[in-house]
Structure formats: C-alpha cells, structure tokens
C-alpha cells in the first residue's frame, strides 16, 4: 500500500478489520508462493501447513490443535489482598498485570497454553529436550512467567529477566512461594550495561551457575546472543530454547552462529506464521524456536 495512503487506511479502518484483511491477503500470498515452487522444494511439514490453509483461515499456529483452546474455558480468580488477578497453572497461581481485565487475561492465558501444546512449534521442552533438578534457568523475556512457573519445582534455581514493571509486580506475586530459589531482575538483557540494560556476560561472570537459557524477547534475540559470548565460549554444559519466529532470517543466522560455537542445534517441529511482523516475506513460514545443546 502507498505510504501516503496507509495512515488514512489506519485511521478509517478499525484494527480488527485490518487484521482480518491482512490475514486473508497473507494466506493468499503464502498459497500462491508455494504453488509456484516445484513439489520437490516443499517439505512435508510445509505441506501440512499449506493443507490447513487451503481449508481454514490463517492463524499463527495453522494446525488443528488450535481448536483445543478457548478463552471461555479459562477461569480467572482475584487475590483481594494483592489486588491482582490470577489463573491456576498446574495448581499454582500465575498472576497478571493489575490493569488487565478478565477477558484480556483469558485471551492471554489461552495463547500461552496453546503455545506449549505438544504439537506446537513454540513448545520449549520435549521428551528428549528437558530441564532437570540440577539446572539453573535464565528466563530471558519472562513476561507472565508461565515457563518458569511450569518448572519452578523441578529446577535448582531460576533467574527471571523482565523489564516491564507491571510484569515485575505480577512475577513477585507468582513466585513468592519460591522466593528462596527465584531471583527477579528488572532489566533488559542486552549487549551493554546501563540503568535499563544488563550485559548477560557480566551477569554470568558473577554467577557461573546457569545451565539453561530460555530466550523470547520479541525480536531482540540477536542483541541477547551478542551478550552471551562468555557463556558460549566457556566449557560448561548448557542448553538453550531460543525463539526464531520474530524475524525472517533468525533461524538461519542463529543456527550458523551457534554451530560455530560448537553447539548442536535442532529446530522445533512445524512452523509459525508471525503476521504481526510488517517485514514478513517469502517463504513466510518460520520455525518457532531452535533447541540448542552442548
């Protein structure tokens, strides 16, 4: 769309309608792109997504397991003492931002549980890629903290990195029962140190106990990786679940980088369609994350 017309389009067309139109257009582009390729260049996992798109509207996870999740099935509770709302995750309280209402929390938690479905390309752990009782987790970009909460009783210690102060308030409530093993750091993990940012190499040099990294930082993953040179060059064993769906070349670039450090890299099964990325281009389908071991 012409750059001069786009502001007018945004002003006149409500966001929900724009999203519907975007998804319809992108669905058409994806199907046309793959139809133009020789069949030998389209793998089975891509065929699975294309088969879904031929029969259904586009979704971030274009797979049948989407139908297993609905916000209406989620119950939201209120902690009057803390003034925060929460849901129960495996019997444990997961708190949310104070200003969020029940409907928003239901939608958000529905998305979180969908992301960790056994068939999801965004699932961090598998039956072979696990986190255990001797592991120390660095949850970089924790947000709601659902991943840390899922493993808090399994691991030795957790460092939660999150800059959003509203999430910090929620995280302090969520992890209060495990305050002895969960440390919350209110900074971005980046490639430099200042009031808002923390270089992960600096942090690691002070601790040297981290064995598992989960990195999901809305497209800033490359900056985080730059700060991890110290731990990557160390002889220590380390695992990492690293999101690669935010940008077009992240999977390719991060895989090459980490293999140069001597890691084994395995992509998650399946693909995501991150239609929120305005710079999305062919081939459109992106791996949700890579799992990294040494």
Secondary structure, DSSP 8 states (H G I E B T S, - for coil): --HHHHHHHHHHS-HHHHHHHHHHHHHHHHHHHHHTS-GGGS-HHHHHHHHHHHHS---SS-SGGGGG--GGG---EEETTTTEEEEEETTEEEE--TT--HHHHHHHHHHHHHHTSTT-TT----SSS---TT-EEEEET-TT-HHHHHHTTTSSEEEEE---HHHHHHHHHHTGGGTTTEEEE-SEEESS-SSSEEEHHHHHHHH----EEEE--TT-HHHHHHTTHHHHHSSS--EEEEE--SSTTHHHHHHHHHHHTT-EEEE-SS-B--TT-TT--TT--B-SEEEEE-
